Amino acid sequence: MQEESRLKEKVKEFWDRSSCGEVYAVGQSENEYYASESKARYELEPYIPEFAKFYEGKGKDILEIGVGMGTDHSEWAKSNPKSLSGVDLTPRAIEHTKKRLSLLGLTSNLREADAERLPFDDHSFDLIYSWGVLHHSPNTPQAIKEVFRVLRPGGIARIMIYHKYSLTGYMLWTRYALLTGNPCKPLHDIYFDHLESPGTKAYSVEEARNMFAPFSKVNTKVQLSFGDLLEGSVGQRHRGILLSVAKTLWPRKLLRSVFKNHGLMLLIEAHKE
Ligand SMILES: C[S@@+](CC[C@H](N)C(=O)[O-])C[C@H]1O[C@@H](n2cnc3c(N)ncnc32)[C@H](O)[C@@H]1O
């Protein structure tokens, strides 16, 4: 337990140094800064709006867990929900999202909170959304239990967590296990030590389905990410000649067809009866 608390502090420190997507934000004014990040995000990751279905927010009570810079959160706010709430572990993310929404003249009930202990009553939301967050929390199954608890019967959760058998995982394994003479290092440890914040986890489809077992219906889809395809400014933590060469020679077309089930992103749509 103490170990989990220490790890969560490290996760918080990591994301409070820089929110996800800041690297894509440029511009003279605050408006330009956030607009440039949205544009880059949805160009690089068109599967986000396809999965989120922001247009379904109308008239719903919505919660987003782990708002980050607030890119998707502002799309939920534009969807004309009945109510919108957003949480994140870090003050930086909450500040970004508040600023972004106020520039757009939109509102949300935003607060710092832990996904593993959501500050909401049971059955509070029709739709819960979380993109790339719950695998960073030390106790991911507990965070999923919380999603189930605060979701209303008849509600839907759309959650992206990392998929274990991914090109990203294989590349990191090559770099940090094979090339360091440690080929027995399991994928679990590779993600834990080398992908984004300390303690990141990734799950097989079966493991994810087990965590979502209390839900009545669960659809899963593996998605190749820009990281798997070495697109955008991927690999900031792993700079080096090998990565530069790989980025140039990466057979993206081939990988899209042969390795399409080896993406890092596991998209989960879970219904509660
Ligand atoms: C990779 S970023 C994703 C942010 C945003 N969803 C996006 O797609 O850009 C991960 C975010 O999860 C947040 N986070 C990590 N653990 C959390 C927890 N236990 N509770 C709430 N937020 C958490 C971090 O602070 C960070 O903002």
The ligand as an SDF file (V2000), in Angstrom:
LIG
                    3D

 27 29  0  0  0  0  0  0  0  0999 V2000
   -0.9680   10.2800  -20.8830 C   0  0  0  0  0  0  0  0  0  0  0  0
   -1.7940   11.5270  -20.0080 S   0  0  0  0  0  0  0  0  0  0  0  0
   -3.3750   11.5010  -20.8210 C   0  0  0  0  0  0  0  0  0  0  0  0
   -4.1330   12.7820  -20.6520 C   0  0  0  0  0  0  0  0  0  0  0  0
   -5.3370   12.9340  -21.5860 C   0  0  0  0  0  0  0  0  0  0  0  0
   -6.3590   11.9750  -21.3170 N   0  0  0  0  0  0  0  0  0  0  0  0
   -4.8680   12.8390  -23.0100 C   0  0  0  0  0  0  0  0  0  0  0  0
   -5.2430   11.9040  -23.7000 O   0  0  0  0  0  0  0  0  0  0  0  0
   -4.0960   13.6980  -23.4300 O   0  0  0  0  0  0  0  0  0  0  0  0
   -2.1420   10.7480  -18.4560 C   0  0  0  0  0  0  0  0  0  0  0  0
   -2.9090   11.6270  -17.4740 C   0  0  0  0  0  0  0  0  0  0  0  0
   -3.4370   10.7790  -16.4520 O   0  0  0  0  0  0  0  0  0  0  0  0
   -3.3780   11.4560  -15.2310 C   0  0  0  0  0  0  0  0  0  0  0  0
   -3.4190   10.4580  -14.1610 N   0  0  0  0  0  0  0  0  0  0  0  0
   -2.5310    9.4790  -13.9060 C   0  0  0  0  0  0  0  0  0  0  0  0
   -2.9360    8.7650  -12.8260 N   0  0  0  0  0  0  0  0  0  0  0  0
   -4.1100    9.2890  -12.4240 C   0  0  0  0  0  0  0  0  0  0  0  0
   -5.0010    8.9870  -11.3660 C   0  0  0  0  0  0  0  0  0  0  0  0
   -4.7710    8.0140  -10.4980 N   0  0  0  0  0  0  0  0  0  0  0  0
   -6.1180    9.7550  -11.2390 N   0  0  0  0  0  0  0  0  0  0  0  0
   -6.3660   10.7680  -12.0940 C   0  0  0  0  0  0  0  0  0  0  0  0
   -5.5560   11.0950  -13.1190 N   0  0  0  0  0  0  0  0  0  0  0  0
   -4.4300   10.3710  -13.2750 C   0  0  0  0  0  0  0  0  0  0  0  0
   -2.0620   12.2120  -15.3230 C   0  0  0  0  0  0  0  0  0  0  0  0
   -1.9890   13.2540  -14.3980 O   0  0  0  0  0  0  0  0  0  0  0  0
   -2.0830   12.6780  -16.7810 C   0  0  0  0  0  0  0  0  0  0  0  0
   -2.6930   13.9430  -16.9090 O   0  0  0  0  0  0  0  0  0  0  0  0
  1  2  1  0
  2  3  1  0
  2 10  1  0
  3  4  1  0
  4  5  1  0
  5  6  1  0
  5  7  1  0
  7  8  2  0
  7  9  1  0
 10 11  1  0
 11 12  1  0
 11 26  1  0
 12 13  1  0
 13 14  1  0
 13 24  1  0
 14 15  1  0
 14 23  1  0
 15 16  2  0
 16 17  1  0
 17 18  1  0
 17 23  2  0
 18 19  1  0
 18 20  2  0
 20 21  1  0
 21 22  2  0
 22 23  1  0
 24 25  1  0
 24 26  1  0
 26 27  1  0
M  CHG  2   2   1   9  -1
M  END
$$$$
